[in-house]
């Protein structure tokens, strides 16, 4: 039993970097749809809800939605940001005709409330790392497993499955496709550990085939939101091994040897260093006060600048140090080289000086707005109960149990995942 449990935990876990990538893409998807489809369309909203006729509601809704998208995308207090964004998104969509894409986004945002999405590549990650001595805390090898990660993976796989069968959505078509997919997944799960690579390629090939078919259907439908949705769902299948292969490439190894030094009294400078390390995926780089290193301290006093050393011991100052970090980043490398080529290391100095002169004020603000805190990875018992009850109700609903008892759910229940158009019975 223990081996089965360990096997399931391994298969239903998600890498923290995968969750961070999922969070950023989901925020971008909501932002794109918000800008292109006008979520806050008053004419459509007032058809069903008198609330939107109150003066100022549209302005408040716009501000709340935009702020929640930004805080969620940047990974600040992601659980609360996801909750507010889900409420704003669902409120403005239940007042109009809900499509499959709206329903799927609502469910993904609801899942996000129970997931540690801000653990990597986020402000939350930067704040948490700042509480460790010299930022030595490791954050790029965390695997997260919970009832929420399991539910998210199953929902993502089923969604891709149904989007691939958009022309065969009736029960017969889904049942026939299931007869092919289910045995393949079962066979892969039953393969012994010695054939782990074969199991991986079987599952990977199946998922990739479903994604390609779903992408073909989405392109034919002419709906760009469906295409973006598939990219979002595909990001969930990026495993920890995939991230490790990126980290182990010789091209990106130099980032782990970076040494970043800041002026000790400057709380803002310290915060910025950790935010850079987070969003630039700088791995195990070292962050310390310049006063702890004689050479760095001398350079700081002579140039009134933070100091960054690369793997060869060469240093960069002011804005050139920012470009050095970008060139070492696997994510920002192309932009870093482009900005270096046009000489931003030189003409960017005034920008650095402008920010540097305001360090005391910025330190005062960040100490109150962005305090260091420990980030919570696990779910509370209350959260586990909520997710379990929700998943059970969702399962019963899609197998028609609620219909047997004559329970009719309103259209607004689609915000919770109860969508008639996807019900099989």
Buried (B, 14 or more C-beta within 10 A) or exposed (E): EEEEEEEEBEBBBBBBBBBBBBBBBBBBBBBEBBEEBEBBBBEBBBEEBEEBEEEEBBEEBBEBBBBBBBBBBBBBBBBEBBBBBBBBBBBBBBBBEBBBBBBBBBBBBBBBBBBBBBBBBBBBBBBBBBBBEEBEBEBBBBBBBBBBBBBBBEBBBEBBBBBBBBEBBEEEEBEEBEEEBEEBBEEBEEBEEEEEEEBBEBBEEBBEEBBEBBBEBBEEEEBBBBBBBBBBBBBBBBBBEEBBEBBEEEEBEBBBBBBBBBBBEBBBBBBBBBBBBBBBBBBBBBBBBBBEBEEBBEBBEEEBBBBBBBEEEEBBBBBBBBBBBBBBBBBBBEEBEEBBEEEBBEEBBEEBBEBBEEBEEBBEEBEEEBEBEEBEEEBEEEBBEBBEEBBEBBEBBBEEEBBEEEEEBEBBBBBBBBBBEBBEE
